[in-house]
Amino acid sequence: MEKAAPITAYRWLRKGRIASQALFFLLFIFLFVKTDYTGSDTIEYAVNILFRIDPLLALATMLAVKTIISLMLPALLVIALSLLAGRSFCGWVCPMGGLLDGWSRLFASVKPQSATRFPSLPKILLIFVLVSALFGVPLAGYIDPFSILVRGLSQAVYPGINEVSVSFFTFTYQHLPEEVNLVTEPLYSLLQQTILPFEQKFYQFGLVSLFVLCIVVVAEHVQKRFFCRNICPLGALLGWFSRMGLLKVSGGDEGCRACRRCAQICRMGAIDEQRVIDVEACVLCMDCFEKCPRQIISFGAEAPLSRGVGERLTRRQFIAATSASLILPSMLGVRTLNVQADPLLIRPPGSLAEPEFLNRCVRCGQCMQVCITNGLQPVMLRAGLEGMFSPYLVARTGYCEFNCTLCCQVCPTGAIEVLDLAAKHQFKIGHAWFDKNRCLPFARGIECIVCEEHCPTPEKAIKFRNVDFVTEEGAMQQVRQPYVDDALCIGCGICETKCPLPDISAIFV
């Protein structure tokens, strides 16, 4: 009877942790949905807060640009939490952790294993990412859990859900009785107003982002919290702060050697054979608190540890990680890309100069998700290894809306500077030019004014001149041929989007 009260208390703590995970995951989904265009030219919620509280992205970005970025100072709150209550962020708040725990609960049958398969790898990746950022190669966004999660959802899962929904409700509307439509049509309308995106989006490398996210999730069938235990550099960073923290989990004594219950159920492999709890790995899931038959595991204030109690990074591993991060910038410095950048690589309006833009961009994909016209797409190798998944404008897919500033509002690092509408109207992102072999007035003498009609600048950047044109039959006729006034053109790309020619446009940005 004496143990009933502690067991009940720990059980409620564990339920509180599950509730906290669910609450923060729902909050993440809410902010994710609100990142999509909702008909307003202003983002009403702090949809980028997840990336602004990420200490890994904050530290890597500040090392890359070698200055303090005020937008990312909220990451200090997560560091403070780690100094107070260890890696509780990973167990109570992190949406990726919530997704993995939920998936494991629903689908994964693998049991927790006490031995983490690659215990040193997160620390190696952490050193590699931070040192590489210091020398101008930003890689944090590729393996940061939040970037992986948002990229996969925004570029594949969310558009896929909309495609399935539209197909399903179109089928019910066209093929099922009217009595059924009295239910399905209001339901579809409700989903459109609350959950589904404003319009169907398409991404050229969405399957790549989906594949990476699926690998992280499916790895739960290999080992619970596989990504968190074996890869996540953010977890390694929070674990380092947890070692210096005030509150720690402790337990185990001489009388519990025959019992391995805590080590067997630990999802993070934080409890070794001697029942010593590694505070760098423990995410305060509370499973061991509730399941310990003797109730000897405790959580309280202890002195900071001078060294970790779990797997330590060896000197060779530290030297290897540092050396690789020093060699990589020199190898990337001898590419032809450094001599001549891709002239068709058009960044969003407000983007900083290319080197600083890449140093600040964390590959979150939010600017692409919020883009009204679907023109912003993830680039792969056109911007180099360090530019993968960063945004660029594919004008044939969608143009940069003249009166839209949403992409700069959602950028969490300032890679895209916030512009007011007047500044946006003057910001030049590219140059338009005509392919005279395809443009109808040049190639065939057929008058076409579509590009000029859609040009949004107050004084049209596309103008015409009357020229004599000799037809194939040898007849002479006058044709208005377009040309671009480069002083007025801002490179928005609407002319390329709206060009009526099939396939390749006759005007390029």
N, C-alpha and C positions, 0 to 999 in steps of 0.2 A: 504494500500500500504506500510505502514511503516514496517509491519510484513513480507513482502514478502522476503526480503533479509535474515533475520534470518532463516525463514522456509526453504528457498532454501539451505542455508549453512548446517543446521542440516540434511536435506535430503541427501546431498552429504556426510556428515559424516557417516550417517547410511549406505549408499551404500559403502562407503569406508570400514566400518567394515565388511560388507558381503563379499566384495572382499578380505579383509585381511584373513577372515576365510577360504574362498575358496582357496586362494593362499597357506596358511600354511597347509591346509589339503592335497592339491596336493603335496606339498613338503614332507609331512609325507608319503604319498603313494609312492612317488618316492624313498625315503630312505628305506621304507619297502621292496619294490621290489628289491632294490639293496642289501639288506641283504642276499638274496638268492645267492647261488653259481652261478657265471657267467663265470666260466672257468679260473678264475685267482686265484692264491694263496694269493693274497693281496686284502684286502678291500680298495677300492679307495675313499670311501665317509665316512663321519662321521655318519654312520648309527645309532650309539647309542646315538646321541646327545640329543634326546628327554628325555632319562633317566638321562643324565648328567646335564640337566638344571632343573630337578625336585627337588624343595626344600624339599619336604616331604621325598623322598627317600634319598636325601643327608643327611638331619638331622638325620633320623632314622638310617641310615647305620653308620654314624659317632658316634652316641651314642652307637650303638651296639659294634663297634670295639674300641671305645674310643680313636680315633685318627683322624687327618685330612686326608681326602682322596682327593688328588689333582685332580684326574679324575673328581670329582663331584663339584669342585669349580665353574664351569660355572653356577651352580644354583644361585649364587650370582647375576647374571644378571637379573633373574626373580624376585628376592627379590628387587633389585634396581628399576625395573619397577613398582612393587607394591608400593614402597615408593614414586614413582613419580606420577603414574596414577592409583592407586587403583588396583582392580581386572581386569584390562583391559586384562591381559593374558587370563583369562577365556572366555572373550567375543570376543577377536580379534585373538588369537593365538592357543589356546588349540585344538588339533584335536578331542578329545572326545566331547568337546563343539560344534565344527563344525559339527560333525556327528549327535549329538542330535538335533541341530537347523535345520539341513538339513532334518532329518527324520521328525521332527515336521512340517516343512513347507510342506513336500510331503504327509505325511500320517496321522499324529496325528490331530484329530479334537477337542481335549480338549482345552478349553480356559485357559489362564493364571489365576492363583488364587493368590490373594494377601497374603493369609495366608499359609505359609509354614507348611507342616504337622508335621515334626519333626525338628524344628529349632535348637534344642540343640544337636542333634545326631552327626553332623559332628565334633563339638568341643569335645564331649565326646570320639568319636573314635580317634580324634587327640591325646588327652591326653593318651588314652589307648595304642595307637600304639607307641608313643614316650617313655613312661615310660617302656613298655614291652621291647622295644629295648634296653634300658639302662640296663635292668636286663637279657639280653641274649635271649629274645624270639622275633625274627624278624618277624613282621606281616605286615609291610607296603606294601609289594608287593601284598598282597591278595586284598586290597581295593584301591590301587593307580590306578587312571583312566588310566594312560598310560600302566601299566602292564596288566590291564584287557583288554584293547583294542588290544594290540599287541598279547597277548596270544590267544585271540579269533580269530583274523585274521590269525595268522601264523599256528595255530594248527587245525583249522577247516575251516574257510572261504576260505583261499587261496588254500589249497589242494582240497577243494570241487569245487572251480571254475575250477581248472585244470582237475579234474575228469570229470566234465560236458563238458568242452571244448573238451577233447580227445574223449569222447563218441560221441559228436555231429559231429565232423569232421571225425571221423572214419565211422560213419553212412553215411555221405554225400559222402565219398570217395567210399564206398562199394555199395551203393544202388542208388545213383543219377546219372544222365547222365554226360558225360564227360564235356559238356558245363558248367555245374554248378561247377564242380571241377576246372575249369579254374579260377574261382573266389574264391572258398572256400580254395583251397590249398595255394595260395599266402597269403590269409588272415591268415590262421593258422600259416604259416611260420613267418609272421610278429608278430603275438601274441607271438609265442615262443621266438622270439628274443627280445621282448620289455617288455611284461607283465607277461607271464606265467612262472612258476618256471622251474628250470633246469630239474627236474624230479619229478614224483609223490611221495609225502610224505605221511606217515601214522603215526598217533599218537594214543597211546592207551587210553589217557584220553582227546582227542580233544573235545568230546561232552560236557565234563564238562566245559571246557573253553568257548565253544560256548554258553552253557546255561547261564553262568554268564554274558557274553556280551549281550545276548538277553534280560535278565532281566533288564539290565541297559537301553537298547534301548526301550523295550516295556513299561517301566515305564513312558515314555513320554505320553502315552495315559491316565495316571492317573493324571499327573501334568507336565507342561512344566519344563524342566530342573530338573526333580525329583531327579536324582542322585546328581547333583551339589548342590541342595538346601538342601537335606535331609540326604546325606551320605558322600559326598566327603571330606575327611580330608585335602586333598591338598588345596581345596577351603577355608576351615576354616583357614588354616595357612596363605594363601595369604590375606584373609580377615583381619587377625590380623595385618599384615604389612600394609594393606591399611588404617587401622584406624590411623596409625602414618604417613600417606602419606602427601604429599604436595598439590596435586591437588585433589579436591573432587567435587562431584555433589551435588548441593543444589537446593531447590525450594520450592514453596508453601508459601502462605501468607493468610491473613484473607479473601481476596476476592475470593479464589478458593475453599471454602468449599463445594459448591454445585456440584462441578465437581470432579469426581473420575476417569477421563480418564487415568491418568498416573498410578494409582494403579491398574486399571483393565487390562492394557496391559503389565505390568512389568512381564517379564518371570522369574525373580528371587524373586518376592515377596519382593522387597527391599523398597517399598513405603508403609507406614502405613496409617491409617485413617486420621491422621493429616497432611498428605503429607510430612512427614519427611522421608528423604532418608537415608537408612542404607548403609553407605559406605563399610561395611564389606561384604554385599551381592551384591551390585551393580557391574555389569560386563561391564558397559559402552556400552550397546547394542545400545543406541541412540534412541530407540523407543519413550521414553517419551519426548525427545528433539523435535522430529518432530511432535508428536501428540498433544502436549500441545497447546490448543487454544489461550492462553494468552502469550505464549513464555516467561514464567518467570523462567523456569528451566535453571540453569547456571552451568558451569564447570570452576573452577578457583582455585587459591591458597587459602588455609585456614590453620589455626593452627591445629596441631595434636590433635586428640581427646584423652582425658584422659580416656574415657570409651566408649564402643560401644553404639550405639543408637538402635540396634536391640535386638534380644533375647539374654539375658545374661545367662551364665552358673551359676546355683545355687551352693551353697556350698555343698549340698548333692550330686548333680551330679558330682562335681569335686572329692569329697571323694570317691564316688562309682567307678568312672573311675580309679582313682589312686589305690584303694584297689584291684580292679579286676586285674590290671596289675601287682600288687605285689604278689597276690595269685597264678596267673597262672604259673610263673616259679617254685614255690615250688611244685605245683601239677605235673608238667612235670618232675621234678627231681626224682620221685620215679618210673619211668618206667623201665622195663627190658631192654629197648633200651639203657639206660645209662650204663648198665652192659656189654652188648654184642651187638655191632652194627651189622647190617645186612652184612654178608660177601659178598653178591652178589651185594651190592650197590657200583657201580664203577663210580666215578666222572670223568669228562673230564680231559684230560692232562693239567697240569698247575694249577689244583685246589689247593687251600690252605687246611690246615688241617680242618677237618669237622666242628668244632665249628665256626671258623672264616669264612669258606666258606659259611655257612648258614647265618651268620651275615651280610655278604656282598651281597649275592645273592638277587636280587630284583624280581625274578620270571618273568623276562621280556620275556624269551623264545627265545631270539635272537640266542643263541648258538645252540639251537635245530633247528631253521630255517635254519641256515647256514651250518649245518652238512651235508657233502657231501653224506654220506651213509645212513642217516636217523637213525643212531644208537642211538643218544641222544634222550631220551624220558623224559616226565615229570613224576616224582615219586609222588605217593599219600602219604600213611601213612607209608611206609617202612622206611622213614627217620624221622618219627614223625610228629606231628602237625606243627612244625615250618619248616619242610622240604618239605611241599607240593608244587608241581609245580616246584621244583628245578630239574636240569638235572641229569640224570644218563645214563650209557651206557647199552643198551640191545643188547648184541652182537649177539643174534640169529636174530635180526632185521637188524642190520648193525654194522660194525666194525669201529674202529678208524683208519682212513686212515693215514698210516705211514708218508706221506709227506705233511700233512695238518696241518695248525696252525690257521684256520679261527675262531674257537670258542673262542680262547683267544683274538683275535683281536676285536671281537664285544662286549666282556663283558664290561659293562659301569662302574663297580665298582672295578675291580681288584680281584673279587672272583676267576677268572681264570687268572693267571699271564700270561703275554705275553712271549712266548717262541720262540726263533729262531729255525730253522730246526734242528740244531745240538743238541740243548737241548731237543727238542721234541723227537728225536730218542733215547734219553737216559732216558726219563721220564717214570717211571713205574707206571701204573695205576691199575694193577691187576696181578693175578697169574693164569696160565692155568693148568688144571689137567684133567686126563682122567677118564671116567666112564668105567671101564674094563668090566662091564656087557653088555655094548652096543657097544663099539669100536670093529670093525670087526676083526682086528688081534688078539685081546684078547678073544673075545667071540666065534668066529667061525673059527679062523685060516685063514681068508681071508685077503690077503694083500691089504692095502689101504694106500696111501701116500698123500692124498689130503691136509691134514693139513700142512704137511711139505712143500709141493709145494707152498702154499700160504704164508707161514711165511715170513715176509718182512725184518727181521733183517739181517744185512750183513753176520753174521755167524748164521746159522739157529738155532733158539731156540728149535726146535723140532728135535730130533735125533732118531736113531733106534738102536736096539740091536737084534741080531739073537738069537732066543730061540727055543727049541723043543716044539712042540705042538701036543697033542694027539687029533685026530679027533673023531667024534662021532662013527665012524666005528672001532676005536681002532688003526688006523694007526698013525705012527709017521712021522711028517714033520717039516721042519724048516720054521719059519715065522719071518719076520721083525716086531717087535712090537715097536711102538713109545714111547718116553718119553720126558718130558719137562726139558730142562736145565734152571732152574729158574734164574740163574745169567744172562742169555741172554734174557729171555722173558720179554717183557714190558707190557703184558696184553692187547694188542690192540684188541683182540677178533676176528681177521679174521679167525682163525682156527675154532671157533665156528660158525661163519656165513657160512663158506663154507663147513662144515661137510656134506657129502652127505646123511646121515641118515635122514629119514623123522621125522617130529615133533621134538622131543628132541634130541639135539646134543650129541655126544659121548664125546665131550671135552667142558669143561666149563671154563669161566674166573671168 
